[in-house]
C-alpha cells in the first residue's frame, strides 16, 4: 500500500504587503496540526539577496537563525512559535538562492549546453524547492507562503512555478489561499470589495484560480458582501474567510477556526479528518496573556528600536514569558545612543528590568555600556543577549576589574585589553554572507548557576549568530574580580554565559535564546528574567509604601 501523497498549500497576497500572510499560514498550520496532521511551512522571498543575513535590520527586520545555521526571514519565527517545531534552510528560499543554484548548475555543465531560461530552469528549481520538504516523508501538508504581492515582477517566477506544480501533482493535492484587503472608507462609511476583485483577477491572469479567499478587514463582513465577493471572484461564499483585525496575533488561530478555514482546506484537498482540533493549551495561554495579575516595565536597549521588527523574537519571547508568569510585560524601547550622556540614569531609574539587545557595529555601544553599569550598580535585573553580553563584559572589565581601555576589537582594534575579540577562525573570512558562527551549538552549564537553575539541566543547545567572542585570555582576571563564566562550549571552550553571583539577577549570553521561545515552551531565561523583574518591582513598591 503506497503512502498518501503530501498535500501542498500556497498562500499568496494582494492589494498591499504586510497583510499577515505569515500569520494566516501559521494559524492554518496550527489548526491542521491540532487535528493530528504533520505540517510545515516554508517562505519564498522574491528579493535577490541569497538570504537576509547581510540586510540592514531597518530594511528587513530581524534575521531569524535556524538550528542548521540558515539566516532566514523573520516569518520563520512565527512558524516555529505557532507550531513548536524547528525549521531549517529548506523552509526559506529566495530569488537569489534560486538563481545562485541554477547558475552554479550551469557552470558545472548540468544543462548540457542548453540555453538557461526562466522557464523551465528557474521554475524547475523553484518547484524542486517546494517539494523538497514533502519528499522527506515527514509531512502530510507543506504550506508555502509566497512573499510580496501578486502582480509584482519579482514574484512572477514563484507564481508560475506553483501554477505548473498544480497540474503536475493534481488539483486535489494543491490548494491556493489568497489573502487580500477589504478596505473601509470612513468618508463613505463602507467596506469596498473592488481591490479584492482586482487582486484575484491579477492572480487569475497568471493562470491560478484562488480556492479560498482570506479577507483582512477592520469590520465584520456581512453575508451579502461575502456573496458579492464570491460571485465576482469565482469561489463559493463559504470560501470567503473573514480575517478581522485581532487584539493579538495569537487570537488568529481561534478566529480562523471559527471561520472554518481548516475545514475548507481539508475539503478542497480531499482529506478526511473528523478530529476536533485540540487547542486547550493554546486557549490557556491566551487566558493568561489577556488576564495578567501583575505588570512590569522592562527597558529594551537597542540600536534599531525605531523598527520593532528588528527585535521581533525578543518581543514575542517576552509575551510568552509574561503569560507564563501571569504578568504583562510592558516593553520600553530605548535607543541606546540616547544613553551615551551623563544623565542616562534618568531614563532607566523607573525600569524593573533591563535587556541589552543584539546588534553590530560601533553606533550606540557606549549607551549600552552605561545601561549595563546602571543595572549592575543598582541591583536591577539584567539580561544581555549576544552584543549585550559582550557589552556587559566590557563594562565589568573597565569599571570593576580595572582593565583600562577594555573593549572589543570590533570597536577598537588598538584596545590594550581586548576582552572581546574576533574568533580565530573568523580572522581569515572575507565574505560577509553566511560566514558567521551560525546555528545551534552545545553549551555546558556550571552546577548551581543562575543558568542551571533556569534551564534545570547542565547541557543545553542554543542558536548563535556572531563573529566576536569572549577572549579567554581575560577569563582568569575577570573571574577573580567576580564575573563568573557559567556556560562553556565543550569543544572550543568558548565562554557562552557570564553571571554576577552577588547580583539579584545578572546574566549575559552569547547566543540568541529568543529564537527558541514558543507559545507552548516559553524560553526559561526569559521566564526567569520576567520573574526577577516582578520580584524587583514588588520590593520597590513595598519600599515606597513603607
KENUSE-791033 format. One record per residue (C-alpha): x, z negated, y negated. Coordinates in nm, 3 decimals, decimal comma. Each point is the difference from the previous one (the first is absolute). Layout:
! KENUSE-791033
x  z  y
X  Z  Y .
...
! end
This chain:
! KENUSE-791033
x  z  y
0,000  0,000  0,000 .
0,156  0,112  -0,329 .
0,034  -0,239  -0,294 .
-0,246  0,037  -0,286 .
0,142  0,209  -0,286 .
0,106  -0,174  -0,319 .
-0,244  0,053  -0,284 .
0,123  0,089  -0,350 .
-0,168  -0,104  -0,326 .
0,110  0,151  -0,332 .
-0,070  -0,176  -0,330 .
0,018  0,220  -0,308 .
-0,083  -0,070  -0,363 .
-0,144  0,186  -0,294 .
-0,087  -0,018  -0,370 .
0,274  -0,251  -0,084 .
0,287  -0,190  0,156 .
0,001  -0,376  0,065 .
-0,351  -0,002  0,146 .
0,122  -0,210  0,293 .
0,054  0,237  0,293 .
0,242  -0,251  0,150 .
-0,254  -0,283  -0,018 .
-0,278  0,215  0,150 .
0,235  0,117  0,278 .
0,110  -0,360  0,065 .
-0,359  -0,129  -0,003 .
-0,121  0,263  0,246 .
0,302  -0,069  0,221 .
-0,079  -0,373  -0,012 .
-0,360  0,060  0,110 .
0,106  0,228  0,285 .
0,269  -0,247  0,105 .
-0,261  -0,279  -0,005 .
-0,196  0,209  0,251 .
0,294  -0,012  0,241 .
0,153  0,338  -0,082 .
0,372  0,050  -0,059 .
0,049  0,149  -0,346 .
0,289  0,091  -0,227 .
0,016  0,158  -0,346 .
0,255  0,237  -0,152 .
0,045  0,115  -0,360 .
0,099  0,351  -0,105 .
0,148  0,005  -0,350 .
0,022  0,336  -0,179 .
0,310  -0,074  -0,210 .
0,333  0,171  0,077 .
0,205  -0,321  0,022 .
0,096  -0,054  0,363 .
-0,129  -0,356  -0,038 .
-0,082  -0,234  -0,290 .
0,328  -0,191  0,043 .
0,162  0,151  -0,309 .
-0,312  -0,008  -0,218 .
-0,018  -0,234  -0,298 .
-0,266  -0,269  0,065 .
-0,170  0,108  -0,325 .
-0,044  0,345  0,159 .
-0,140  -0,100  0,336 .
-0,048  -0,375  0,029 .
0,182  -0,193  0,268 .
0,193  0,163  0,282 .
-0,134  -0,141  0,326 .
0,253  -0,042  0,283 .
-0,089  0,010  0,370 .
0,169  -0,174  0,293 .
0,186  0,319  0,092 .
0,147  0,030  -0,349 .
-0,223  0,267  -0,150 .
-0,053  -0,012  -0,377 .
-0,366  0,090  -0,038 .
-0,308  0,016  -0,221 .
-0,162  -0,330  -0,100 .
-0,321  0,103  0,180 .
0,176  -0,084  0,327 .
-0,008  -0,358  -0,120 .
-0,380  0,021  -0,016 .
-0,007  0,143  0,353 .
0,205  -0,289  0,137 .
-0,182  -0,268  -0,198 .
-0,339  0,120  0,128 .
0,094  0,084  0,361 .
0,271  -0,262  0,060 .
0,195  0,273  0,185 .
0,350  0,121  -0,106 .
0,047  0,355  -0,127 .
0,309  0,221  0,029 .
0,170  0,309  -0,139 .
-0,263  0,212  0,176 .
-0,271  -0,155  -0,219 .
0,124  0,153  -0,326 .
0,088  0,366  -0,045 .
0,080  0,172  -0,331 .
0,021  0,364  -0,101 .
0,371  -0,060  -0,048 .
0,045  -0,119  0,357 .
-0,204  0,289  0,138 .
0,209  0,257  -0,186 .
0,321  -0,186  0,088 .
-0,087  0,016  0,371 .
-0,092  0,369  -0,019 .
0,312  0,098  -0,195 .
0,219  -0,202  0,239 .
-0,158  0,183  0,294 .
0,054  0,335  -0,173 .
0,369  -0,080  -0,058 .
0,037  -0,078  0,371 .
-0,151  0,338  0,082 .
-0,309  -0,145  0,167 .
-0,223  0,275  -0,142 .
0,207  0,279  0,159 .
0,037  0,199  -0,318 .
-0,367  -0,007  -0,099 .
-0,098  -0,014  -0,367 .
-0,083  -0,365  -0,067 .
-0,332  -0,034  -0,182 .
-0,256  -0,261  -0,103 .
-0,227  0,138  0,273 .
0,081  -0,048  0,282 .
0,327  -0,194  -0,030 .
-0,089  -0,265  -0,262 .
-0,352  -0,049  0,132 .
0,130  -0,020  0,359 .
0,241  -0,276  -0,104 .
-0,286  -0,187  -0,170 .
-0,217  0,033  0,310 .
0,286  -0,127  0,214 .
0,021  -0,307  -0,224 .
-0,377  -0,055  0,021 .
-0,019  0,003  0,380 .
0,332  -0,181  0,059 .
-0,167  -0,342  -0,015 .
-0,286  0,116  0,225 .
0,242  0,134  0,260 .
0,152  -0,346  0,048 .
-0,311  -0,089  0,200 .
-0,034  -0,329  -0,189 .
-0,295  0,090  -0,221 .
-0,361  0,100  0,052 .
-0,027  0,111  -0,364 .
0,258  0,113  -0,257 .
-0,119  -0,007  -0,363 .
0,194  0,224  -0,239 .
-0,029  -0,061  -0,373 .
0,093  0,309  -0,201 .
0,133  -0,099  -0,341 .
-0,102  0,157  -0,327 .
-0,323  0,186  -0,070 .
-0,143  0,308  0,163 .
0,089  0,300  -0,210 .
0,345  -0,134  -0,086 .
0,265  0,265  0,069 .
0,219  -0,262  0,167 .
-0,267  -0,100  0,252 .
-0,097  0,350  0,116 .
0,239  0,020  0,302 .
-0,131  -0,334  0,132 .
-0,361  0,107  -0,039 .
0,073  0,332  0,172 .
0,180  -0,174  0,289 .
-0,299  -0,232  0,051 .
-0,234  0,301  -0,005 .
0,207  0,175  0,267 .
0,016  -0,314  0,213 .
-0,377  -0,030  0,008 .
-0,032  0,334  0,175 .
0,295  -0,064  0,231 .
-0,118  -0,334  0,142 .
-0,378  0,034  -0,046 .
-0,253  -0,112  -0,259 .
-0,104  -0,312  0,198 .
0,364  -0,114  -0,005 .
0,030  0,023  -0,378 .
-0,193  -0,150  -0,289 .
0,029  0,062  -0,375 .
-0,093  -0,280  -0,238 .
0,003  0,095  -0,367 .
0,022  -0,274  -0,263 .
-0,140  0,098  -0,336 .
-0,128  -0,147  -0,324 .
-0,355  -0,038  -0,131 .
0,067  -0,079  -0,368 .
-0,244  -0,194  -0,213 .
-0,059  0,133  -0,351 .
-0,099  -0,300  -0,208 .
-0,123  0,213  -0,289 .
-0,249  0,172  0,232 .
-0,054  -0,304  0,223 .
0,044  0,220  0,307 .
0,216  0,048  0,308 .
0,126  0,358  0,024 .
0,048  0,190  0,328 .
0,145  0,322  -0,139 .
0,369  -0,109  0,031 .
-0,063  -0,075  0,368 .
-0,167  0,337  0,053 .
0,299  0,179  -0,154 .
0,245  -0,207  0,203 .
-0,174  0,080  0,329 .
-0,017  0,367  -0,099 .
0,375  0,001  -0,067 .
0,059  -0,150  0,343 .
-0,226  0,258  0,164 .
0,195  0,278  -0,173 .
0,297  -0,119  0,205 .
-0,203  0,050  0,316 .
-0,099  -0,361  0,058 .
-0,356  -0,132  0,005 .
-0,011  -0,373  -0,071 .
-0,173  -0,188  0,283 .
-0,049  -0,325  -0,191 .
0,000  -0,062  -0,374 .
0,109  -0,339  -0,131 .
-0,113  -0,031  -0,362 .
0,176  -0,242  -0,234 .
-0,247  -0,135  -0,253 .
-0,055  -0,284  -0,243 .
-0,374  -0,009  0,072 .
-0,206  0,027  0,322 .
-0,093  0,351  0,112 .
-0,381  0,036  0,019 .
-0,141  0,181  0,309 .
-0,102  0,307  -0,199 .
0,356  0,039  -0,129 .
0,139  -0,024  0,352 .
-0,239  0,273  0,105 .
0,105  0,215  -0,294 .
0,370  -0,044  0,084 .
-0,070  0,078  0,366 .
-0,197  0,314  -0,091 .
0,264  0,143  -0,231 .
0,299  -0,104  0,212 .
-0,134  0,110  0,340 .
0,000  -0,341  0,173 .
-0,272  -0,228  0,135 .
-0,134  -0,271  -0,237 .
0,131  -0,274  0,232 .
0,347  0,158  -0,032 .
0,001  -0,083  -0,370 .
0,169  -0,340  -0,015 .
-0,018  -0,222  -0,305 .
0,332  -0,163  -0,095 .
-0,099  -0,224  -0,286 .
0,266  -0,186  -0,200 .
0,089  -0,320  0,186 .
0,115  -0,342  -0,114 .
0,307  0,031  0,223 .
0,140  0,273  0,224 .
-0,058  -0,233  0,295 .
-0,376  0,034  -0,052 .
0,014  0,372  0,075 .
-0,003  -0,018  0,384 .
-0,324  -0,200  -0,014 .
-0,149  0,238  -0,257 .
0,092  0,297  0,219 .
-0,153  -0,173  0,302 .
-0,322  -0,047  -0,196 .
0,009  0,372  -0,082 .
0,064  0,077  0,371 .
0,312  0,204  -0,070 .
0,148  -0,092  0,339 .
-0,319  0,099  0,186 .
-0,015  0,336  -0,176 .
0,366  0,063  0,081 .
-0,050  -0,088  0,368 .
-0,306  0,226  0,019 .
0,183  0,294  -0,158 .
0,295  -0,049  0,235 .
-0,227  -0,017  0,303 .
0,131  -0,347  0,085 .
-0,243  -0,241  0,164 .
0,065  -0,360  -0,099 .
-0,267  -0,269  0,002 .
0,236  -0,289  -0,077 .
-0,106  -0,195  -0,307 .
0,303  -0,031  -0,233 .
0,153  -0,347  0,019 .
0,070  -0,089  -0,363 .
-0,040  -0,377  0,016 .
0,364  -0,072  -0,091 .
-0,024  0,250  -0,283 .
-0,315  -0,167  -0,132 .
0,165  -0,340  0,029 .
0,293  0,129  -0,209 .
-0,240  0,135  -0,263 .
-0,188  -0,329  -0,007 .
0,319  -0,194  -0,074 .
0,118  0,264  -0,248 .
-0,322  -0,015  -0,204 .
-0,057  -0,375  0,016 .
0,330  -0,167  -0,089 .
0,004  -0,374  -0,056 .
0,316  0,002  -0,214 .
0,199  0,231  -0,228 .
0,370  0,041  -0,074 .
0,181  0,214  -0,256 .
0,311  0,174  0,125 .
0,233  0,201  -0,219 .
0,115  0,330  0,147 .
0,323  0,078  -0,184 .
0,077  0,370  0,027 .
0,136  0,309  -0,169 .
-0,297  0,230  0,070 .
-0,295  -0,230  -0,069 .
-0,168  0,256  -0,228 .
-0,093  0,186  0,320 .
-0,134  -0,259  0,242 .
0,017  0,245  0,293 .
0,379  -0,039  -0,022 .
-0,053  -0,342  0,163 .
-0,313  0,085  0,199 .
0,101  -0,169  0,325 .
0,103  -0,320  -0,179 .
-0,335  -0,017  -0,180 .
-0,188  0,055  0,328 .
0,215  -0,257  0,183 .
-0,108  -0,257  -0,261 .
-0,365  0,090  0,065 .
0,050  -0,060  0,374 .
0,191  -0,324  -0,054 .
-0,245  -0,122  -0,261 .
-0,296  0,053  0,233 .
0,186  -0,180  0,278 .
0,045  -0,300  -0,232 .
-0,356  0,032  -0,140 .
0,167  0,037  -0,336 .
-0,032  0,270  -0,266 .
0,343  0,129  -0,101 .
0,001  0,109  -0,361 .
0,300  0,228  -0,047 .
0,160  0,007  -0,342 .
0,198  0,323  -0,034 .
0,309  -0,074  -0,210 .
0,243  0,269  -0,115 .
0,345  -0,143  0,079 .
0,152  0,147  -0,317 .
-0,217  -0,236  -0,208 .
0,173  -0,299  0,162 .
0,350  0,097  -0,118 .
-0,035  -0,224  -0,308 .
0,060  -0,366  -0,080 .
-0,375  -0,072  0,010 .
-0,069  0,126  0,352 .
-0,111  -0,349  0,108 .
-0,310  0,029  -0,220 .
-0,120  0,296  0,209 .
0,052  -0,185  0,329 .
-0,090  -0,365  -0,059 .
-0,367  0,030  0,099 .
0,065  0,175  0,334 .
-0,057  -0,161  0,339 .
0,247  0,231  0,173 .
0,252  0,271  -0,085 .
0,070  0,312  0,204 .
0,290  0,221  -0,104 .
-0,077  0,348  0,129 .
0,215  0,281  0,145 .
0,147  0,283  -0,204 .
0,308  0,205  -0,074 .
0,234  0,035  -0,297 .
0,117  -0,222  -0,283 .
-0,304  -0,002  -0,230 .
-0,176  -0,336  -0,021 .
0,234  -0,189  0,231 .
0,106  -0,270  -0,246 .
-0,368  -0,080  -0,040 .
-0,036  -0,034  0,376 .
0,302  -0,232  0,009 .
-0,159  -0,215  -0,273 .
-0,321  -0,019  0,204 .
0,196  -0,119  0,304 .
0,177  -0,263  -0,207 .
-0,327  -0,130  -0,144 .
-0,153  -0,031  0,346 .
0,309  -0,171  0,142 .
0,042  -0,250  -0,283 .
-0,368  -0,091  -0,027 .
-0,091  -0,026  0,368 .
-0,247  0,290  -0,017 .
-0,058  0,176  0,334 .
0,222  0,309  0,007 .
-0,003  0,312  0,218 .
0,256  0,279  -0,045 .
-0,036  0,332  0,182 .
0,291  0,244  0,046 .
0,141  0,033  -0,355 .
-0,178  -0,327  -0,075 .
0,204  -0,170  0,272 .
0,319  0,152  -0,142 .
-0,084  -0,128  -0,348 .
-0,051  -0,350  0,142 .
0,349  0,014  0,152 .
0,152  0,117  -0,329 .
-0,183  -0,268  -0,200 .
0,114  -0,275  0,235 .
0,358  0,129  0,006 .
0,020  0,006  -0,380 .
-0,184  -0,317  -0,091 .
0,059  -0,235  0,294 .
0,302  0,115  0,202 .
0,204  0,070  -0,315 .
0,096  0,355  0,096 .
0,053  0,140  -0,348 .
-0,129  0,351  -0,057 .
-0,161  0,014  0,347 .
-0,202  0,316  0,041 .
-0,082  0,295  0,222 .
0,226  0,305  0,006 .
-0,320  0,200  -0,054 .
-0,011  -0,153  -0,348 .
0,367  -0,065  -0,074 .
0,266  0,181  0,200 .
0,272  -0,216  -0,156 .
-0,160  -0,340  0,059 .
0,261  -0,262  0,099 .
-0,247  -0,154  0,245 .
-0,204  0,272  0,178 .
-0,234  -0,233  0,188 .
-0,219  0,307  0,068 .
0,184  0,314  0,106 .
-0,072  0,340  0,150 .
-0,012  -0,004  0,379 .
0,322  0,137  0,150 .
-0,170  0,290  0,180 .
-0,179  0,096  -0,326 .
0,322  0,054  -0,195 .
0,055  0,345  0,154 .
-0,360  0,113  -0,056 .
-0,048  0,264  -0,269 .
-0,357  0,123  0,056 .
-0,286  -0,217  -0,126 .
-0,294  0,097  0,223 .
-0,048  -0,192  0,325 .
0,348  -0,155  -0,005 .
-0,067  -0,367  -0,079 .
-0,022  -0,272  0,259 .
-0,352  0,078  0,112 .
-0,246  -0,129  0,258 .
-0,035  -0,308  0,217 .
0,298  -0,224  0,082 .
0,023  -0,328  0,188 .
0,072  -0,323  -0,184 .
0,087  -0,336  0,159 .
-0,126  -0,309  -0,183 .
0,162  -0,338  -0,044 .
-0,191  -0,268  0,186 .
-0,197  -0,229  -0,229 .
0,031  0,232  -0,300 .
-0,289  0,093  -0,228 .
-0,004  0,347  0,159 .
-0,011  -0,151  0,350 .
-0,291  -0,223  -0,098 .
-0,189  0,298  -0,144 .
0,057  0,241  0,289 .
-0,017  -0,259  0,277 .
0,279  0,175  0,191 .
0,374  0,052  -0,020 .
0,021  0,379  0,032 .
-0,193  0,241  -0,222 .
-0,004  0,370  -0,083 .
-0,056  0,122  -0,356 .
0,024  0,328  -0,190 .
0,280  0,082  -0,241 .
0,068  0,244  -0,285 .
0,325  -0,061  -0,188 .
0,368  0,090  -0,040 .
0,136  -0,329  -0,133 .
0,034  -0,325  0,192 .
0,117  -0,359  -0,025 .
0,383  0,003  -0,007 .
0,113  -0,225  0,287 .
0,328  -0,071  -0,180 .
-0,201  -0,241  -0,215 .
-0,205  -0,160  0,278 .
0,215  -0,312  0,031 .
0,025  -0,093  -0,372 .
-0,370  0,065  -0,058 .
-0,103  -0,207  0,302 .
0,227  -0,283  -0,116 .
-0,182  0,009  -0,334 .
-0,338  -0,029  0,177 .
-0,131  0,354  0,060 .
-0,059  0,031  0,376 .
-0,006  0,322  0,201 .
-0,290  -0,056  0,240 .
-0,047  0,355  0,132 .
0,282  0,209  0,147 .
0,002  0,344  0,160 .
0,142  -0,063  0,349 .
0,195  0,329  0,016 .
0,145  0,041  -0,348 .
-0,002  -0,371  -0,099 .
-0,152  0,103  -0,333 .
-0,188  -0,272  -0,185 .
-0,370  0,086  -0,010 .
-0,155  -0,327  -0,126 .
0,123  -0,266  -0,243 .
-0,164  -0,334  -0,081 .
0,048  -0,309  -0,215 .
-0,089  -0,291  0,232 .
-0,025  -0,252  -0,286 .
-0,257  0,215  -0,181 .
-0,375  -0,036  0,081 .
-0,019  0,372  0,092 .
0,284  0,242  -0,072 .
0,063  0,300  0,221 .
0,151  0,345  -0,046 .
-0,018  0,274  0,261 .
0,192  0,327  0,012 .
-0,279  0,175  0,190 .
-0,355  0,094  -0,103 .
-0,246  -0,241  0,165 .
-0,292  0,144  -0,198 .
0,014  0,315  0,216 .
-0,115  -0,191  0,306 .
-0,288  -0,196  -0,149 .
-0,345  0,108  0,123 .
-0,356  -0,129  -0,022 .
0,013  -0,136  0,354 .
0,360  -0,129  -0,018 .
0,091  -0,123  -0,350 .
0,376  -0,024  -0,040 .
0,118  -0,359  0,063 .
0,241  -0,006  -0,296 .
-0,279  0,096  -0,241 .
-0,237  -0,248  0,166 .
0,250  -0,284  -0,043 .
0,094  0,108  -0,353 .
-0,364  -0,009  -0,111 .
-0,040  -0,337  0,174 .
0,304  -0,132  -0,193 .
-0,140  0,137  -0,327 .
-0,332  -0,170  0,073 .
0,175  -0,331  0,062 .
0,203  0,038  -0,320 .
-0,319  0,077  -0,194 .
-0,173  -0,311  0,133 .
0,296  -0,224  -0,084 .
0,004  0,148  -0,352 .
-0,372  -0,070  -0,044 .
0,039  -0,357  0,124 .
0,284  -0,056  -0,248 .
-0,213  0,128  -0,287 .
-0,295  -0,216  0,100 .
0,224  -0,304  0,023 .
! end
